[in-house]
Amino acid sequence: MSDQPVIRFATEDDVPTILQFIQELAAYENASHEVEATIESLRATLSFPSSPPKCASTYTLLVSPPATSTNPSPAPVGMALFFYNYSTWRSAPGIYLEDLYVQPEHRGKGCGLALLRRLAAETVKVGGKRLEWSVLKWNEPSIKFYESESVGAKGMEEWMKMMVDGEALTKLAAADKSG
């Protein structure tokens, strides 16, 4: 048995676990009230390796602790929810990590790093030139982890994340006269 975390692509059967992780992450970020995801909405929008891609090819990797003789099939303890994107300047695909989550009792045991390594390998596999994500400015433990030598990420201070959602999104879409 390996002492490394086990990573696999999620299947439709894993959707309840994915929803649980989304809810746990939202609670950590004090944003539980913002979660609109349901089992049904996740099944309708996530992609799985065994089905045709949907919704910007959004996939989920699940991580489980290493198997042991007493627990040969440990349950997932974290996830990386990601989609493929494209860099016009680099003329190359990439991956955008939407959510990285590892349950608190399993942090510091290599699960998050294993997920990032797998995403980096997936990025290279598709000929990609960047793996990117956002992190909340107050989340100092995650920022330190991402900037550590083992990950090597750098903050993009010159870029500011922009987002249109809710009523503003509806209003902007309503102004479209293209048909």
Residue pairs with C-beta under 8 A, 6 or more apart in sequence:
1 66
1 67
1 68
1 69
2 66
2 67
3 66
4 66
4 110
4 114
5 63
5 64
5 65
5 66
5 109
5 110
5 111
5 114
6 63
6 64
6 65
6 66
6 67
6 74
7 61
7 62
7 63
7 64
7 114
7 115
7 118
8 61
8 62
8 64
9 48
9 49
9 59
9 60
9 61
9 62
10 17
10 18
10 46
10 48
10 59
10 60
10 61
10 62
10 79
11 48
11 49
11 50
12 43
12 48
12 51
14 60
14 62
14 76
15 39
15 42
15 43
15 46
16 39
17 62
17 75
17 76
17 79
18 42
18 46
18 60
18 62
18 79
18 81
19 37
19 38
19 39
19 42
21 76
21 78
21 79
21 99
21 101
21 103
22 35
22 37
22 81
22 99
22 101
23 32
23 35
24 101
24 103
25 99
25 101
26 32
26 34
26 35
28 101
28 104
29 136
29 139
44 54
45 54
45 55
45 58
46 54
46 55
46 58
46 59
46 60
46 81
47 53
47 54
47 55
47 57
47 58
47 59
48 59
49 59
55 83
56 83
56 84
57 83
57 84
58 81
58 82
58 83
58 98
59 81
59 82
59 83
60 79
60 80
60 81
60 82
61 79
61 80
61 82
61 115
61 118
61 119
62 76
62 78
62 79
63 76
63 77
63 78
63 79
63 80
63 102
63 111
63 112
63 114
63 115
64 73
64 74
64 75
64 76
64 77
65 71
65 74
65 77
65 106
65 109
65 111
66 74
67 73
67 74
68 74
77 102
77 103
77 105
77 106
77 111
78 100
78 101
78 102
78 103
78 106
78 111
78 112
78 115
79 99
79 100
79 101
79 115
80 97
80 99
80 100
80 115
80 116
80 118
80 119
81 97
81 98
81 99
82 95
82 96
82 97
82 98
82 119
83 95
83 96
83 98
84 93
84 94
84 95
84 96
84 126
84 128
85 93
85 94
85 95
85 96
85 132
86 92
86 93
86 94
87 93
87 94
87 129
87 130
90 129
90 130
92 127
92 128
92 129
92 130
93 123
93 126
93 127
93 128
93 129
94 123
94 128
94 129
94 130
94 131
94 132
95 119
95 122
95 123
95 126
95 128
95 130
95 131
95 132
96 132
96 133
97 116
97 119
97 131
97 132
97 133
98 133
100 112
100 115
100 116
100 133
102 111
102 112
102 115
112 145
113 150
113 151
116 131
116 151
119 131
120 131
122 128
123 129
123 130
123 131
132 156
134 161
135 142
135 143
135 146
136 142
137 143
143 155
145 151
146 153
147 153
147 154
147 155
164 172
